[in-house]
Structure formats: C-alpha cells, structure tokens
Amino acid sequence: MSVVRTKKAIEIYFILYLAALVFLIPDGRNTNKQESSGEGIQFITPKFALFPEKTNLTCRLIMDSTGPRILSIDSVNRIYYSGDVEDVKFEFIIEDQFLKQNLVLTSDIKPRSRFFRLEKEGEHQSILFYWVPPLNERQNKTYLVRVNAYGSSRTDLANTKGLSDAGRVKQIYKVTQQFSLLMIYVNDPQPTQQITQQLPLQLLGIDTLFRSLPQFQQQTSSVPIGPIQLLPDKREINAIAYQQWTNTVYINNANPIKDLSKIDLRVRLEPQDNRGVAEILDKGENKFIIHGKTPSTGRMVVELAVVRKYDNADALTRFTVTPTPFEQPDFPKIMYPEQRYTFDPKMPLLGIEPKAYLKEGNIIRAKSNQGEKFVFTPEITDTGKVFTFERYIDNELLGEKHFTRVLNYPDPIIYEIIYMGQTAEVITQSYGFKDKERNEVVDFIIEGNAKWQDMRGKMTILQDKATVIQHFRFEAKNPSRPFQFKIQAVDKRGNLSLPKTYRGG
C-alpha cells in the first residue's frame, strides 16, 4: 500500500509542476488593448514590451541557534524593455501575499526601503531590481512584484490616427509584467503547508514547487549553487577627508571563508594622489567588511572581485568614497605690516584632530591646535614675504595650500585741493604705521607762493585703523604775489606723494 501512496504523491506534484508552467506563460490577450486614464492621456500597449529575466527569486534560509541564516539567494532580477519608446519610467508594486500589504517603488525616486532597491540601466534598456529578505520574518513568505512600465512614443503624435484631440496632448505606452519573491526556510517543520497557505496556485513558480517538496528539503546541499552576487550596503559613501569609513558587501551563493579561490580588492584614486585607502577588515559567512581612509579630494572607487573554487564562477562589484566638502577658509589674501589679521580655518570639531598653520617656508609663524580662529600681525621685516595657510586633519593636509602676501603700505596721496578764495584746503590720505604709531602726513615739499597749517580737528581715522585722512589749510606766503604752488606730501616713513599743482581760483 505504501508503494501506491508514493506513486499518487508523485503524480500530484507532477500535476502541480504542469500547472505552474501554464500560469507562468504571459497573457497575450492584451496585446492591442488601449487604456484611458481619464486625463487626456492614453496608455497603449503595442510597440512596447517588458521581459523579466526571471519569474521568481528564491531565498533559502535556515534557522539555527544564532537565528535566521541565508543559505543562498537569488537577489537580482533584470527587467528588459523593447519598443519605439523613450523616457521610460518604472513602477514596482510589491505585495505581501499573506498580509496583503503593498510597497510601491518608482524608478525616479530613491527607495527608502532597506530590503528593495532599483538601479536603471539605460544602455541595456533595462532596470535592475535588488532585494534582501527581512530576517525578522521568521517564516516562509511570498511577495508578488507587479511591474508597470510607461514609455513615451518617439513618433509624431499628430500623425497618430484614431485618437481624439485631447488624446494627442500626451501619448504614453504602458506594459505590465510580474514576478515573485520567495523566502523558504529549509528546516521548517511544515514548509509545504505554509507555502500553499500563503501563495495561490497560479503564483507558484517551478522552483517554488520543487523546493516545497519534502524530498528536496532532505537533500539540501552545502555546496553553493547559482551565480555569485555581490551587493554593497552603500553604493556611495560620503565622509570627512582622511577619516575612517566602513562598508559591508554581502555575497550570495558563496561563503567567503571557505568557497572562494580568489578575493581581489582594487582601489582607483581620482586623482591618484588623493591618499584614499581601502582594505578588507573581516569576512563572515555571507559578507565582507571593508574599511579605509577617505580621500582628501576627488573620489575613490573601490572594486571587489571574487572567484568561486568549485566552478571558477566570478563576480565583481564596486562603490565610491567621496570626501564631504569643507567650507573654504576665511583669511586675508593681502596683509600689511603691523596690522592685526584674523585667520578662520572653518574646520568642524568632530572628534578629530584639526590643526591650522601659517608658515613662512617651513617655519610656523602662527597656528591653531584645535582648528579655531587665530590672529597674526606681520612685522615690517615681513614686507614682501609670501606665507602659506595650511589646514590638517590627523596630520594630513586638507585640500590645497592657500597663499597670502605681505605688501608695503602705499605712499601717501594728495586726494583733493579745494579752492576757498584767499586760501585752499588740501586733503591727504596716508597708510599704515611707523614704530607702532599711525602713519600720518607730517610735511610738504612746496614750490611756489604757499605756506600750510594742519587742521588737526578734521583728521579722520578709517575703520581699518591703517588709513588716515587729514586736512590742511594753505595760504599765500607773500600776499602781493599770485597764490600758486606745487606740493608733495611727506609721511612719517619719509615716503612722498605724487606732486599736485594749484593755480588759484
């Protein structure tokens, strides 16, 4: 009798296998169907087709003393499209078949889910769908993924026949496909019962039916099967220059500890001297932990390549590390002797060791040990020198060196001569300091009939405290002669202004 029961059981599973084949055949009845959105947009299915690479993605798990553990996972599905269309957009509706809850992903918005991700491939006319199972769900699960694709026609809409004027405003082709995601615990006491309760027969894929058989579950192999897949936790990493970063790369269908004959970590620096570093910190049964130092500028591309020892199957993935932009420092580009200047490195205090230096060659003239502001007063002997302003994090140069030059103060100038009838008012400007006192005009070289008097009460000192504006009254030295003269102003440092002539009113 037992022989007869076994034969009937095999026949039943064979019938289920055939049923799955029938239900997985795409429905072609809607090939020429038109669908209206009610908003002047018509969705038309001809000339546009969608082809999922796989009809189901299966993740095999086992429950042990440490919790759920992935044995193997088919985590990527590529969905191709073809047709005379452009500006293709995708919508993925992921439905939990047991809870009847939906999650919607679109190709133009970055998904917020930790378990699902999309990556468009324009050059291949396809989109990649990535998933990892939620390990907090400690039971067999099935998700149905419905894919809607929308594409604009490349042809002239005005020549499209059979459409109303409103329909010609915007014509979009729409196609739909679907596939399933399966979580199967191979050591579940009643896997067949749970799967059939959660998944309608028409959604069961071929792989699902065989994996639900008791015979398959008893023959689980420890040798990985299927293509190797590498999935970085972060495709792009932004971190402070020279600081440590860490990324996890998950691997499916291979154990990094025992299944790989080659593990190759490659680093491409752009530019080559940006000092980025990457290395493998640790390996687990299904992941690599990679860490390193963030480059100072540009970016660093990290590539991980592996080869499986059983069949030489290989895989490659990459991610990028980019330094977070810092604010540009605030500092004077030009300095004058004996004036006080403030240098602001604008470096964040994030538990790092920021430092800033003002250097004359290799000599440190001023510094900030914690990245805060500092002041510097150049001396007269610094006139003509060029200083470098440098910022460091953990003793590594941050960005480029900045330069500032110490210039000599300009010579005094005669700004204006104002006619006042029998007198004239001369206005001068002088700059800088002499022996730590403000530099002023103290004398005039006069050619002609004039003498002068300092109008001290009208002297003005500008906000920079290095510019002095003075007023002087000139009158004829000999009243019987014409009131005319040519003068040059002389400051405390002995510098002369350009000459200026006065010929009276």
Helices and strands as residue ranges (DSSP letters): H 2-24, E 34-36, E 41-44, E 48-52, E 56-64, E 67-73, E 76-83, E 85-96, E 101-106, E 116-121, G 122-124, E 126-131, E 141-153, G 157-159, G 167-169, E 170-185, H 191-198, G 201-203, H 206-211, H 214-218, E 229-232, E 236-239, E 244-252, E 260-270, E 277-283, E 287-293, E 299-308, E 314-323, E 334-335, E 341-343, E 354-360, E 363-368, E 374-376, G 380-382, E 386-393, E 396-397, E 402-406, E 413-419, E 423-431, E 433-434, E 437-438, E 441-448, E 451-454, G 456-458, E 460-461, E 467-475, E 485-491, E 500-502
